[in-house]
Amino acid sequence: MKTLLATSVVAVTLAASTGAYWNSRPYQLTLRRETNTISSCDIVSFGETQLHKSLLPATSGQVIRQHNVVPSAGSLGDKEIIRFLSYNTNELWLRAQLECSNDLSFVGLSGLETQVSFRDQGVLHGIILDVRVPPLEVVSLLQSGPSDNRIDLAFFSDGYTMRERDKFLDDAMRLVTDLSSNQTFSTVRPLLNFWAVFSPSQESGVGVNGKAKRTPFGLYRDGTELRGLYANNSDVALMACASLGNKCNYAILLGNDPLYGGLGGEYTTTTASLANGALVLRHEIGHSIIDVGEEYDGGFAYFGVNAVHNLSDVTWTHWLEHKEDDANLFRAERSTMPMQAYPWTLLNTTQPWTISFLSSGNYARHLIKFSLSGLPDQDDLVILFDKVDLRWTPRKDIGVDSAGVHEISFVLKNNALEGSAQLCSVEVLEYGTEAEFNATLGHYGIFPTFSMDNDTSYRPTNDDCLMRSVTKPNFCNVCLEGLWISLLKRIDLIDNFKTLCGDDRHRTFEVDLVPLAEFREHPVSSEEGYTITWSKDGKVLAQFANMTHVDVGDEVGTYHVDVQFSTKEVRVDKDGLLGASRSFTVTEPCL
């Protein structure tokens, strides 16, 4: 490589401990099709994307496939999104063709190499997702760095009229602050950018009873229950996010509604609820970014870093506190679920909602869990367990268990709440003794989780994670570690690397790092740090240890900088994602 002239700057090829991160960007093809079928595909987008550290160079022909569902009122959704990433465009299109019944070959052979507006090419009509994206006003909420080296979350307005634009911006900023300050995503904040994307609605609010209002994305509730929040115009949501390129890794459709509701999938829906909006958003975004399933009982999807289905497959052993030769290391905490019900029913004062269940009597303790909506005062409702008033409060309690048939009744006392007071779910869990089931806050173990079919999987903590309980403000350590790993797959810890020849004919190198550790704008309590090592021709330059700007004089040779980030929140980094490096060969001294 030729010597640089004074004040010139060069961008160099990326390299890191896990292999080369090539100077060119990989390509990404996003398709939409019917769920779980080899059917006709619609193209959402195709173009260059930000790096993916698992990708090998183009000569390898490697293609990464990613999958997600488009949220819908169906239990599993009827549309799915499939993404293919590769440096090799030919292999990318060939791999995509295997998933689609319609012919994609003429698209793949067209040599498209940038983010494409497919509608401008008439030959592609009928294969490209053909929807009109409304005008989008993009407003920066919180920026940490360039979008091509960050994960960007974009809030899209729905149910906000032109007069409510400022309310949308305030609502979005409030949610961003809740997510990124002091809890949940606070330690990874320097890896994230947040945007507000405003498009005015003709009507204010979200729809109910399966009927959407006149809004860009048509957010609605399937009935009146405060649960899922669906997008009637899901294709518009997909294309709106795609139109922003790197400014929209994850789309959040924000509904102008004061009550609970939301859903996760290819995009996340939530409301501006002061009480619940942030709770729903943390949980659903956790699904999207970390790519994990549920931890709460009664679901159907249990996968990812926080779930195993066999005690021999536990992936979080490095978070367990144990001594060598501990025979109880892989012992599951002893519990069972004799009853679970999800009525989502409106309560009335004339007849209580009642259910019976049979207990074996083989467990020492029990816990009654339930979720309610539209009941602001505990005096509005009486909950009877075997005809004894539980005198319920917002916090649950553990009681003594006994064998036999038991009955739980929910008795509405305030008739003014008929039509809004709702019983969403009720569960009974039984536990062994304190020696058999360790419910201590902060204890990591192997805790049974029971699906809607009462199948058993296992999670890391009892009740310490927002992926189990949306009222929790934080991830457990296992999910938090998974968050770091997921984000750093797409982010290079070196934002910029440059070299200059100064007036004194000395060469300098400078590395700009993602602002973590000592470079944070807002310090965090978690222990973390950068280690920076410079070398020349394989020999460490100890005098430059942990420096981001070095003067190497006028000596020729190959200079290398290695950056390692460490944090107490990541104990295992098997793929070297917390490292980055650069090399530069000087063949002539500065002139």
N, C-alpha and C positions, 0 to 999 in steps of 0.2 A: 504494500500500500504506500502511495506517495506521501511525502511529508506535507503537512498542512501549512498554508501561509499564515502569517500573523492574523489574529482575530477570527480566523475561520473556525467553523463548528462542523462536526461530522456526527452522523448517526451510524451506529455500528450494529452488526448482527448480535442478536440476543443469544446468550448461552447460560445454562444453569445446571445445577447438580443432577437433575433428572434427565438431562439430555439437551439437545439444541432447541431453542425457541426461535423459529426462523424469522428473518426480517420481513417477509411477506406475511400477510394475514391469511388465515384459513377462510374457506368459503362455507356458507351456511344456506341450506335449502330447507324451507319450512312448508309442509304440506298439511292439508286438512282433508279428512275422509270420514266415512262411516266407521263407527267403533267396531274393532275386532273383526274386520272383514277385508278381503282383498277386493276393494271396490275402486270406483273412480276417484281420483285425487284432484283437489283444487290447490293451486299454488298460492301461498300467502306471500312469500318473499324469497328472493335469492340474491346473494351478494356476499361481499367480504364481511367478516365479523371479527370480534376481538379474539385474542389468543385462547387456546385451550391446551393446557400443559400435558394432557394425555395424548395429544395428536403427534404422530410421527410425520416425517417429511413426505412430500408428494410421491417420491419414488417408492414408498412403501405401499401406496394404494390404500392406506388405512382410512376407514370411514367410521365415525362415531354416530350411533343412532340414539336419539332421545325421544321420549314419549310423554304425552300428557293428555288429559281429557278436557273437553270444553264443558264447563258447568252447565247443567240443564236440570229441568224439573224431574227427569228420569233418575233412577237410583244410581246409575253409573254414567249417565250422559250418553248421547247418541252420536256425538262427533268427537274425533280425537285429532290431536296435533302430533305430527311426526317430524322431527328435525334430523337432518344429516349434516355432519361437519367433516370436512376433509380439505387437505391442501391439493388433492387431485380431483379436478372437476369431472373428468371422465368417469372415474370410479364412483364419485358421488352420485351422478345421474344414473349410472347403471344400477347402483344399489337401491336408489329410490324407485326405479322402474319395477323392481321385484315386489314392491308394496302396493302397486297401483294397476288397476285393470285397463286404464286408458293409456295411450301412447305418449310418453314424455320425451322420446328420443330426439324429436326435432327441436325441442327446447334445449336439451342438454348439448346438442351439437352447435347451437347458435353462438357459443363463445361468449356468453354474457359474463362480465367480470366485475361488475359493480352493482350496487343496489339499484334495482330496475323498476321503472314504472311500466309494468307489463301492458297496461291498457293502451299505451301508445303504439303497441305492435299488434295490428289487426289479426295477424295469423294466429295469435294466441287466444283469441276470444273463445270463451267456453271452457278453457282450462285454468284460467286465472280467476281467483275469487273476485267476483264482479260486484263490488259494493261501493257506494259513494261515502267517503270519509268526510265528516263535517269540518268546517273551519276549526282549526285548533290553535289556541293562543297558549304558547309554552312559557311558563314563568319559573325561574329558578327559585327553589326553596332553601336548599342546603347543598353546597358543593364542596367536595374534598379534593377533586382533581379531574383530569381529562376523562371524558366518557369512554374513550377507547381503552382505558385502563382502570375502569371502575365498574361496579355493578350499579345500574341506574334503576330506581323505582319511580314510576310516573303515576300520579294521581289524576284520573280523568273525572270530570264533573258529570253528574247525571241528576236531573231533577232540580237544577239550579237555573233560574231564569236570568236574563241579562241584568236585572236589578239585584240579583243575588250573587253576582260575581265576587264581590268582596267577601261575602259570607263563605263562599267556596274556598277562597284563598286562606281565610282565617281557619276554616275547618281543617283543610289539608295541612296547614302549618302546625296546628295544634296536635294532629296525629303524628307528624314528623317529630315534633319535640318530644312527645310521649315515647316514641320508638327509640330515639337516638340519645336521649339525655338520661343518664343515671341508671338506666335499666335496659334489659332486653338486648338491644343492638348497640349499646353505648360503646363497648370496647372495640367493635368493628366499624364504628362510624367513619373512620378515615378511608374505608374501602367502598363507601356508598355515596351516591348522589341522589338527590330527591328533586322532582319536578312537579309542578302543578300544570295541568293541561285543561284549559277551560274551553267549553263549547256550550253556548246557551241552549236551554230547554224551552219549549213552548209552554210547558206546564211545570209547576213546582211539585216536588215530592216523588215518591215511588208508588208503583201500582200495587193493587191487592187483588185477591181472588183470580189470579192467573191473567189479569189484564194489565198490560203496560200503559203508561202514560206517554204523551208526546215528548219524548226525551231522546237524546242521541243514541243511548244504548238500551233504553227500554227496561230499566231495572224494575222488578216486580216480585211480590210474594205469591207463592202458589195458591195459598188460601189466605187466612187471616193470622195463621200462626207465626210467631216471631222466631223464625228459624232461617231457612235458606232464602237468599236474595239472588234471583236469577236475571240474566240479561236476555231480553227478547231479541235484541239486535246483536247477537254474539259475533257475527261476521264483521260488523262495524268495529267492534272492540278489537278483534284480531288485527284488522288492517290499520286501525288508528295507531296501535302500538308499533306495528311494522313500519309505518310511515316515519316514525321518529328515529329509526335506526338504533345507534348505540345509546340513545337517550331513554330507551325503554327496554331494559332486560326483563322487567316484571311490571305488568300493568295492574293498577288498583282502581276499580270502578267505585267511586265514592257517591253513595246515594244520599240525597238531601232528606233525611228522615231522622227523627229523634229516638227511635226505638231499635232494639236489638235485631241483628240480622247480618248474614254474610255467607260466603262460600269460597272454597279454594279450588284450584285447578290451573288451567292455562293462564287464567287471570284470576285475581282476587276481587271479591265484592265485599263491601262493608258499608256501614252507615256512619253518619256524623253524630251518632248518639254520644252524648257527654258521658253517660254511664258505661256504655258497652262498646263503642266504636273501636277504641284502641285495643280492648281485650280481644275482640274478634280478629282484628288486623294482625296482631302479634302472632296469634296461633296459625292463621291461614298463611301468612308470609313465611312462617317457619316451615310449613309443608312445602311451599314452592322452592325456597332457596336451599334448604338442607336436604330436600327430597326424602322426607320421612313420612311414615303413616301415623296413625293415632296412638295415643297411650291410654285414653279413657276406655272404659268398658262399654260394650254394646255397639262397637263399630264393625267394619268389615275389612279395613286395610291396615295391616300391621307389618311394616317393613322398614328398612333403613337402619341407621346406626343405633336407634333406640329400641329395637325389637329383634328378638330371636324366637324360634319355635322349638328349639332343642337345647337342653342345658349344656350339651357339649359344644355348642356353637356360639357361646357368649363372646361378644366382641368388645366389651367394656371392662375386661378383667384388670386393665391398668388403672382403673378408677376404684377398684375394690380395695378396701383395707384388709389385709390379711398377713398372716405370718407364714413362713415356709412350712410345707407339709400340713397346711390347714385342711383337714378333712371336710370342713363345712364350706369351702370356698364356692363350690358349685351347688350348694343347697338352695332350693327355691324357698322363699318365705311361704309359710303355710296359710292358705286362705282358699275360699270357694265363694261362688255366687249362686245362692239358691233361688234368687228371683231377680229378673230385670224386666221392665216394661217401659214403653215409650208411647204413651197415649196421645200426647199433643192434643189434649181435649180441653174445651172450655168448661169451667166449673159453674155449678149453680147451687142455690141455697135449698132447693127442694129435695135433692138426693145427693148424698156424698159419693165420691169415686172411691171404690173399695177393691182391694185385691188380697187374696190369700196365698200363702206359700208354705211349704213343708221344710222344716229344719231337721237335720239329722241329730243335732245335739252333741256332735263330736268336736265342736269348736268352742273356744272359751269366750269369745267376744263377737259382737256384731256391730255393723255400721249401716245406718239407713241414709242413703243419699237420694236427693230429689232436686229437681230444678223447677222453678216457678216463674211465671211472668205476669205482670199486671197486678201484683200484690205488694204494695208499698209498706204495709203495716202488718206486723205479725198478729195483731188482734183480728185481722180480716179473715183469718183462716185457722182452723183447728186441725191438727194432725193426730190421729189416734193410732196407737200401736197396741193391739189386743185391748182396745177400749180405754187405754190409758193415754191421757193428753201428754204429748211429748214436749209441749210448750216450746215449739220450734223457734229457733233464732237463725240468723244468717250463717252461723257457724255450726258445723256438724259435731256430733259427739259419739263416742263409742260406749256401748252398753254391754251388759252381761247377757250371754246367749243361753237359750234353753231349747230342749227338743220339742217336737210337735208342730202342729199347725198354728200359724200366726196370721194376723190380719192387720192391714194398714188401711186407714180411711182418711180421705182429705175432705173436710167439711167446710164449705164456704159459709161465712157468717154475715158478710156484708153484701146485701143484694144489689147495692149500687154498682158493684163490680162485675155483675153478670154480663157476659159478652166480651169482657176483656181479661178477667182472671183466668189463667191457663195453667194446667198441670202439664209439664213437658215430659218429664221422665221420673222414674222412681226405681231404685235398685237397693238390694240388700246384699251386703258382703259379710262373710263370717271369717274370723281370724283365729289362729291358734294363740297360745299364751305369748307373753312378751319374749320368752326365750325362743318361740317358734316363728314369731313374726315381729321383726324389728321395724317399728313405725317411726323411729327417731328421725327428726328433721336433719337432713344432710347425710343420712346413711345411704351408701350405695350397695346394692345387692342384686338379687334376682327375684322380681316381684311378678306374680301371675296377673295377666290381663285377660278378661273374658270377652270374646266377640259376641256379636248379635246371635250367633248360633251356639254360643257357649263353648267355642273352641278356645284353647289356652295358648297364649304367647307370653313372653316375658319382657319386662321393662327394667330400667336401672334403679328407679327410686319409687318410694311409696306414693308420695303426693307432692314432690318438690319441683315439678316441671310444668310450664304453661302448655306443653303438648298434652298433658293429662287434664289439667284444670285451667281454663281460660282466665280464671281470676288471679292466677299466679303472675307476677310481673317478669319472671326470669326463666330462661332455659336451665335445665339441669346441666351438669358439667359435660355429660356425654353429647347432648344436643348442641351445646355451645362449641365444643370441639368440632363437631360436624359442621357447624356454621362456618368456622374459620376455614376448614378444609374445602368446603364447597366454594366459598368466595375466592380463595387463593388459587383454585384451579383456573380461574379466568383473569387473574390479576398478577402482573409482574411487579415485584417489590421495588424495582428500579423504574422510576418514572422517566428518567432521562440520563443519558451518559454523553459527555462531550469532552473534547480535547481542544486545546488552544496553543498556539505558539505566540509567546509574548514578545514585547520589544527587546527584552534581554536575551532572546533566543532560547529561552527555557520552555519546555513543554509542560503544560499542566493538564491534569485529568480531574474531572468533577462528576460526581454521581449524585443525582437527586433521588431521594428515597420517598416512598409512600409515607406520609407523616404519622408513623406509629412511634411508640417508645418515646425517646427524648425529643422527637420532632413533632409530637402531638401539640395541637393548639390548646386542647383541654386535657390535662393529665387525668389518668384513671388510677384506681387503687390497685388493679391487677399488676403483678410483677411481670415486667417484660423488658426487652432490650434488643438492640442491633449489635452484631459483631461484624466489623468490616476488615477484611484482610486484603492487602495489596501484595502483588508479587511481580517479579521480572524474570523471564526465562525460567520459571519454575521455582525461583528462590524468593522466599517471603521477605518483604521489605518491612521489617518490624517497626521502623521509625514512623511508618504511616498507619499504624494500627488505629482502627476506628475513626479514621479521618475521611471526610467526604470530598475534600479538595486537596490534591497533592501536586507538588512541583518535583518532576523527575529529572530536571536538568536537560541535557542534550544527548543522552545516551540512546542508541538504537537498541531494539529488542522487542520482545512481545510482553506487553504489560497486561496484567489480569487483576480484576477486583472481584472478590467473593463476598457476598452479603448474606448473613444468616440472621433471621429474626427468631426470637424465642419468647414465649409467653407461658405463664402457668396454666393458661386455659387450653393449651394443646400439649398433651403428653406423648402422643405417637404421631409421627409424620412420616409414614413409610414411603411416600412418593417424593419426599424432598420439596414439598410445595412452599415451605417457609424459607427457601433460599433462592438467590438469583445471582447472576454473574455477567461480566462483560470482559472481552479481550480486545486488544488493539495492538497491531504490529507496526512499529516505527522502523522504517528502512533507511531513512536519512535524517540527519539532525535538522533542527529548525534553521531557516535562513534569515 
